[in-house]
């Protein structure tokens, strides 16, 4: 799985909330459901996606499966984003000198369209 795919999974709002809860404590699906105010089946579906990509692992405690975050994998995806951001040039948006291939028809060019 690519870092981009991991970031997409991490940034889905409910999955992000699940991951944030699991970073501090291991929980079972029922507890996550109660904390998030969503159905157990919805939590189960999100956990399945998180498990399939390796972001979450489960450990059976008595009759319940408890989940925890694979912090190394999560850190890898976040570090990839940070690395990409640090490598990009800091550019200033110059509306008048846009070199975009669609610049002539861009609706944000203001007065330049009125010619």
Backbone as a printed PyTorch tensor [residue, N CA C, xyz], in Angstrom:
tensor([[[  0.8510,  -1.1740,   0.0000],
         [  0.0000,   0.0000,   0.0000],
         [  0.8970,   1.2380,   0.0000]],

        [[  0.5330,   2.2010,  -0.8180],
         [  1.3470,   3.4160,  -0.9130],
         [  1.0580,   4.3560,   0.2520]],

        [[  1.9810,   5.2860,   0.4640],
         [  1.7780,   6.2840,   1.5130],
         [  0.5380,   7.1230,   1.2250]],

        [[  0.2890,   7.4180,  -0.0440],
         [ -0.8930,   8.1960,  -0.4220],
         [ -2.1730,   7.4510,  -0.0490]],

        [[ -2.2020,   6.1480,  -0.3020],
         [ -3.3710,   5.3480,   0.0630],
         [ -3.5590,   5.3250,   1.5790]],

        [[ -2.4650,   5.2040,   2.3160],
         [ -2.5510,   5.2330,   3.7810],
         [ -3.0900,   6.5740,   4.2680]],

        [[ -2.5920,   7.6620,   3.6960],
         [ -3.0740,   8.9890,   4.0990],
         [ -4.5580,   9.1400,   3.8150]],

        [[ -5.0030,   8.6050,   2.6860],
         [ -6.4280,   8.6680,   2.3530],
         [ -7.2530,   7.9340,   3.4100]],

        [[ -6.7900,   6.7830,   3.8220],
         [ -7.4980,   6.0050,   4.8410],
         [ -7.4790,   6.7280,   6.1850]],

        [[ -6.3210,   7.2630,   6.5590],
         [ -6.1730,   7.9510,   7.8440],
         [ -7.0590,   9.1840,   7.9310]],

        [[ -7.2220,   9.8940,   6.8210],
         [ -7.9290,  11.1810,   6.8720],
         [ -9.4370,  11.0800,   6.7150]],

        [[ -9.9720,   9.9000,   6.5490],
         [-11.4310,   9.7620,   6.5710],
         [-11.8730,  10.1060,   7.9950]],

        [[-12.8270,  11.0160,   8.1710],
         [-13.1390,  11.5350,   9.5120],
         [-13.3760,  10.4830,  10.5970]],

        [[-14.1940,   9.4960,  10.3350],
         [-14.4780,   8.5000,  11.3730],
         [-13.2470,   7.6500,  11.6590]],

        [[-12.5210,   7.2830,  10.6190],
         [-11.3050,   6.4890,  10.8270],
         [-10.2640,   7.2970,  11.5840]],

        [[-10.1830,   8.5720,  11.2770],
         [ -9.2590,   9.4450,  12.0010],
         [ -9.6170,   9.4640,  13.4890]],

        [[-10.9110,   9.5860,  13.7930],
         [-11.3550,   9.5930,  15.1950],
         [-11.0180,   8.2690,  15.8780]],

        [[-11.2300,   7.1730,  15.1750],
         [-10.9050,   5.8590,  15.7340],
         [ -9.4100,   5.7790,  16.0370]],

        [[ -8.5980,   6.1940,  15.0840],
         [ -7.1470,   6.1520,  15.2850],
         [ -6.7120,   7.0310,  16.4510]],

        [[ -7.3110,   8.2130,  16.5800],
         [ -6.9390,   9.1060,  17.6790],
         [ -7.2950,   8.4840,  19.0290]],

        [[ -8.4360,   7.8160,  19.1020],
         [ -8.8090,   7.1300,  20.3440],
         [ -7.8450,   5.9860,  20.6430]],

        [[ -7.4980,   5.2310,  19.6020],
         [ -6.6420,   4.0650,  19.7960],
         [ -5.1840,   4.4270,  20.0520]],

        [[ -4.7840,   5.6380,  19.7430],
         [ -3.4090,   6.0470,  20.0380],
         [ -3.1520,   6.1030,  21.5400]],

        [[ -4.1940,   6.3930,  22.3080],
         [ -4.0430,   6.5640,  23.7530],
         [ -4.4510,   5.3510,  24.5720]],

        [[ -5.2290,   4.4450,  23.9670],
         [ -5.7780,   3.3330,  24.7440],
         [ -6.2740,   2.2760,  23.7670]],

        [[ -6.1870,   1.0050,  24.1470],
         [ -6.7950,  -0.0150,  23.2920],
         [ -8.2700,  -0.1350,  23.6650]],

        [[ -9.1100,  -0.2940,  22.6660],
         [-10.5540,  -0.3980,  22.8700],
         [-11.1040,  -1.5600,  22.0590]],

        [[-12.2440,  -2.0650,  22.5060],
         [-12.9900,  -3.0330,  21.7150],
         [-13.9630,  -2.2620,  20.8180]],

        [[-14.5510,  -2.9490,  19.8690],
         [-15.4810,  -2.3100,  18.9440],
         [-16.6700,  -1.6740,  19.6370]],

        [[-17.1740,  -2.3350,  20.6760],
         [-18.3340,  -1.8130,  21.4000],
         [-17.9930,  -0.4930,  22.0920]],

        [[-16.8200,  -0.4160,  22.7000],
         [-16.3980,   0.8160,  23.3740],
         [-16.1940,   1.9380,  22.3610]],

        [[-15.5910,   1.6120,  21.2140],
         [-15.4060,   2.6240,  20.1710],
         [-16.7520,   3.1340,  19.6770]],

        [[-17.6980,   2.2200,  19.5220],
         [-19.0430,   2.5880,  19.0900],
         [-19.6750,   3.5770,  20.0640]],

        [[-19.5660,   3.2890,  21.3530],
         [-20.1410,   4.1700,  22.3780],
         [-19.4380,   5.5230,  22.4000]],

        [[-18.1200,   5.5280,  22.3040],
         [-17.3650,   6.7810,  22.3510],
         [-17.6510,   7.6610,  21.1380]],

        [[-17.8460,   7.0340,  19.9720],
         [-18.0650,   7.7920,  18.7430],
         [-19.5370,   8.0710,  18.4560]],

        [[-20.4210,   7.3580,  19.1380],
         [-21.8500,   7.5540,  18.9070],
         [-22.3110,   7.0290,  17.5580]],

        [[-21.6730,   5.9550,  17.0870],
         [-22.0830,   5.3210,  15.8340],
         [-22.2980,   3.8330,  16.0930]],

        [[-22.9310,   3.1610,  15.1490],
         [-23.2630,   1.7510,  15.3510],
         [-22.0100,   0.8770,  15.3940]],

        [[-22.1560,  -0.2620,  16.0540],
         [-21.0490,  -1.2160,  16.1200],
         [-20.6890,  -1.7300,  14.7290]],

        [[-21.6970,  -1.8770,  13.8650],
         [-21.3970,  -2.3630,  12.5140],
         [-20.5950,  -1.3290,  11.7260]],

        [[-20.8790,  -0.0390,  11.9340],
         [-20.0960,   1.0060,  11.2650],
         [-18.6540,   0.9810,  11.7610]],

        [[-18.4810,   0.8380,  13.0740],
         [-17.1340,   0.7440,  13.6460],
         [-16.4240,  -0.4800,  13.0760]],

        [[-17.1290,  -1.5810,  12.9970],
         [-16.5530,  -2.8190,  12.4830],
         [-16.0630,  -2.6530,  11.0450]],

        [[-16.8540,  -1.9710,  10.2260],
         [-16.4540,  -1.7530,   8.8300],
         [-15.1990,  -0.8840,   8.7470]],

        [[-15.1490,   0.1650,   9.5550],
         [-13.9680,   1.0350,   9.5570],
         [-12.7430,   0.2820,  10.0830]],

        [[-12.9310,  -0.5060,  11.1290],
         [-11.8210,  -1.2870,  11.6770],
         [-11.3050,  -2.3040,  10.6620]],

        [[-12.2060,  -2.8670,   9.8770],
         [-11.7910,  -3.8330,   8.8580],
         [-10.8580,  -3.1740,   7.8400]],

        [[-11.1980,  -1.9610,   7.4160],
         [-10.3390,  -1.2230,   6.4780],
         [ -8.9890,  -0.9320,   7.1300]],

        [[ -9.0280,  -0.4810,   8.3820],
         [ -7.7940,  -0.1500,   9.1010],
         [ -6.9240,  -1.3850,   9.3290]],

        [[ -7.5570,  -2.5250,   9.5960],
         [ -6.8060,  -3.7710,   9.7770],
         [ -6.2120,  -4.2480,   8.4550]],

        [[ -6.9970,  -4.1640,   7.3870],
         [ -6.5380,  -4.6500,   6.0810],
         [ -5.2860,  -3.9320,   5.5870]],

        [[ -5.1570,  -2.6600,   5.9310],
         [ -3.9700,  -1.9200,   5.4840],
         [ -2.8620,  -1.9510,   6.5310]],

        [[ -3.1270,  -2.5570,   7.6800],
         [ -2.0980,  -2.7110,   8.6970],
         [ -2.0020,  -1.5810,   9.6990]],

        [[ -2.9000,  -0.5980,   9.6220],
         [ -2.8520,   0.5260,  10.5600],
         [ -3.3280,   0.1490,  11.9560]],

        [[ -4.1240,  -0.9170,  12.0470],
         [ -4.6680,  -1.3530,  13.3330],
         [ -4.4680,  -2.8570,  13.4490]],

        [[ -4.1360,  -3.2930,  14.6490],
         [ -4.0530,  -4.7250,  14.9280],
         [ -4.9940,  -5.0420,  16.0810]],

        [[ -5.4250,  -6.2980,  16.1350],
         [ -6.3460,  -6.7110,  17.1780],
         [ -5.7470,  -7.7700,  18.0780]],

        [[ -6.1700,  -7.7520,  19.3250],
         [ -5.7470,  -8.7400,  20.3130],
         [ -6.9840,  -9.1660,  21.0960]],

        [[ -7.2430, -10.4650,  21.1110],
         [ -8.4130, -10.9640,  21.8280],
         [ -8.1340, -10.9550,  23.3260]],

        [[ -9.0090, -10.2850,  24.0660],
         [ -8.9630, -10.2740,  25.5230],
         [-10.3180, -10.7960,  25.9870]],

        [[-10.3150, -11.9690,  26.6000],
         [-11.5430, -12.6870,  26.9490],
         [-12.3580, -12.9070,  25.6770]],

        [[-13.5810, -12.3640,  25.6470],
         [-14.4460, -12.5790,  24.4930],
         [-14.4300, -11.4100,  23.5100]],

        [[-13.6970, -10.3850,  23.8280],
         [-13.6850,  -9.1770,  22.9930],
         [-12.3510,  -9.0070,  22.2790]],

        [[-12.4240,  -8.4850,  21.0600],
         [-11.2230,  -8.1190,  20.3190],
         [-10.9120,  -6.6640,  20.6490]],

        [[ -9.6990,  -6.4210,  21.1160],
         [ -9.2580,  -5.0600,  21.4240],
         [ -8.2650,  -4.6310,  20.3540]],

        [[ -8.3220,  -3.3630,  19.9980],
         [ -7.5350,  -2.8600,  18.8750],
         [ -6.5240,  -1.8260,  19.3300]],

        [[ -5.4110,  -1.7860,  18.5980],
         [ -4.3880,  -0.7740,  18.8520],
         [ -3.8050,  -0.3290,  17.5140]],

        [[ -3.1910,   0.8470,  17.5160],
         [ -2.6390,   1.4400,  16.3010],
         [ -1.2320,   0.9050,  16.0480]],

        [[ -0.9520,   0.6410,  14.7950],
         [  0.4110,   0.3450,  14.3600],
         [  1.0790,   1.7090,  14.1520]],

        [[  1.6920,   2.2040,  15.2040],
         [  2.2430,   3.5650,  15.1810],
         [  3.3520,   3.7250,  14.1470]],

        [[  4.1320,   2.6880,  13.9200],
         [  5.2160,   2.7780,  12.9350],
         [  4.6760,   3.0370,  11.5280]],

        [[  3.6180,   2.3260,  11.1660],
         [  3.0350,   2.5020,   9.8340],
         [  2.3620,   3.8650,   9.7040]],

        [[  1.6670,   4.2790,  10.7470],
         [  1.0170,   5.5890,  10.7240],
         [  2.0680,   6.6950,  10.6140]],

        [[  3.1440,   6.5440,  11.3510],
         [  4.2310,   7.5210,  11.3120],
         [  4.8820,   7.5740,   9.9330]],

        [[  5.0080,   6.4230,   9.2930],
         [  5.5820,   6.3930,   7.9400],
         [  4.7610,   7.2420,   6.9740]],

        [[  3.4380,   7.0990,   7.0240],
         [  2.5690,   7.8550,   6.1200],
         [  2.6280,   9.3470,   6.4140]],

        [[  2.5980,   9.6960,   7.6810],
         [  2.6430,  11.1150,   8.0630],
         [  4.0040,  11.7120,   7.7130]],

        [[  5.0740,  10.9630,   7.9270],
         [  6.4130,  11.4460,   7.5680],
         [  6.5540,  11.6480,   6.0670]],

        [[  5.9260,  10.7890,   5.2820],
         [  5.9720,  10.9470,   3.8260],
         [  5.3190,  12.2620,   3.4160]],

        [[  4.2150,  12.6050,   4.0680],
         [  3.5540,  13.8790,   3.7820],
         [  4.4410,  15.0430,   4.1980]],

        [[  5.0280,  14.9620,   5.3730],
         [  5.9230,  16.0280,   5.8530],
         [  7.1210,  16.1890,   4.9290]],

        [[  7.6740,  15.0830,   4.4650],
         [  8.8110,  15.1300,   3.5460],
         [  8.4130,  15.8120,   2.2390]],

        [[  7.2540,  15.4460,   1.7060],
         [  6.7870,  16.0560,   0.4580],
         [  6.5840,  17.5560,   0.6340]],

        [[  6.0330,  17.9500,   1.7770],
         [  5.8190,  19.3750,   2.0400],
         [  7.1370,  20.1240,   2.1570]],

        [[  8.1170,  19.5200,   2.7860],
         [  9.3990,  20.2020,   2.9750],
         [ 10.1800,  20.3220,   1.6700]],

        [[  9.9000,  19.4560,   0.7090],
         [ 10.6130,  19.4840,  -0.5640],
         [  9.9910,  20.4250,  -1.5870]],

        [[  8.7810,  20.8640,  -1.3390],
         [  8.1340,  21.7500,  -2.3070],
         [  8.6170,  23.1730,  -2.1190]],

        [[  8.6440,  23.8920,  -3.2260],
         [  9.0230,  25.2970,  -3.1680],
         [  7.9080,  26.0960,  -2.5270]],

        [[  8.3040,  27.0810,  -1.7720],
         [  7.3050,  28.0070,  -1.2530],
         [  7.0070,  28.9830,  -2.3750]],

        [[  5.8010,  28.9270,  -2.8730],
         [  5.4430,  29.8030,  -3.9820],
         [  4.3590,  30.7630,  -3.5470]],

        [[  4.4240,  31.9210,  -4.1310],
         [  3.4120,  32.9360,  -3.8780],
         [  2.4490,  32.9160,  -5.0560]],

        [[  1.1840,  32.8980,  -4.7650],
         [  0.1870,  32.8730,  -5.8270],
         [  0.1390,  34.2400,  -6.4760]],

        [[  0.5140,  34.2810,  -7.7360],
         [  0.5370,  35.5240,  -8.4970],
         [ -0.5830,  35.4660,  -9.5240]],

        [[ -1.6770,  36.1040,  -9.2100],
         [ -2.8720,  36.0580, -10.0410],
         [ -2.6230,  36.6350, -11.4320]],

        [[ -1.8060,  37.6490, -11.5330],
         [ -1.5780,  38.3110, -12.8180],
         [ -0.6480,  37.5230, -13.7350]],

        [[  0.2250,  36.7270, -13.1770],
         [  1.2060,  36.0070, -13.9880],
         [  1.0120,  34.4980, -13.9030]],

        [[ -0.2100,  34.0740, -13.9790],
         [ -0.5290,  32.6480, -13.8930],
         [ -0.0050,  31.9360, -15.1400]],

        [[  0.7290,  30.8530, -14.9340],
         [  1.2350,  30.0990, -16.0760],
         [  0.5110,  28.7610, -16.2480]],

        [[ -0.6400,  28.6620, -15.6530],
         [ -1.4700,  27.4630, -15.7670],
         [ -1.9430,  27.3190, -17.2180]],

        [[ -2.0390,  26.0860, -17.6840],
         [ -2.4790,  25.8710, -19.0590],
         [ -3.9050,  26.3640, -19.3040]],

        [[ -4.6710,  26.5750, -18.2520],
         [ -6.0430,  27.0480, -18.3860],
         [ -6.1810,  28.5110, -17.9770]],

        [[ -5.0830,  29.2310, -17.8900],
         [ -5.0780,  30.6090, -17.3970],
         [ -6.0310,  31.5150, -18.1650]],

        [[ -6.1310,  31.3330, -19.4520],
         [ -6.9690,  32.2150, -20.2670],
         [ -8.4420,  32.1070, -19.9020]],

        [[ -8.8690,  30.9580, -19.4500],
         [-10.2850,  30.7760, -19.1320],
         [-10.5570,  30.6900, -17.6380]],

        [[ -9.5590,  30.9740, -16.8430],
         [ -9.7010,  30.8540, -15.3930],
         [-10.6170,  31.9460, -14.8560]],

        [[-11.6020,  31.5690, -14.0750],
         [-12.5680,  32.5360, -13.5370],
         [-11.9890,  33.3680, -12.4110]],

        [[-10.8130,  33.0210, -11.9170],
         [-10.2290,  33.7590, -10.7980],
         [ -9.2540,  34.8410, -11.2580]],

        [[ -9.1580,  35.0640, -12.5320],
         [ -8.1920,  36.0220, -13.0380],
         [ -8.7150,  37.4480, -13.0060]],

        [[ -9.9220,  37.6240, -12.5640],
         [-10.4550,  38.9730, -12.3840],
         [-10.6030,  39.7420, -13.6730]],

        [[-10.0610,  40.9530, -13.7170],
         [-10.2310,  41.8720, -14.8370],
         [ -9.6200,  41.3770, -16.1420]],

        [[ -8.6810,  40.4840, -16.1020],
         [ -8.0050,  40.0450, -17.3230],
         [ -8.9580,  39.3230, -18.2720]],

        [[-10.0940,  38.8620, -17.7830],
         [-11.0750,  38.1890, -18.6390],
         [-11.9370,  39.1860, -19.3880]],

        [[-11.9190,  40.4350, -19.0100],
         [-12.8350,  41.4270, -19.5630],
         [-12.3230,  42.0500, -20.8590]],

        [[-11.2930,  41.5220, -21.4630],
         [-10.7660,  42.1360, -22.6780],
         [-11.4880,  41.7030, -23.9190]]])
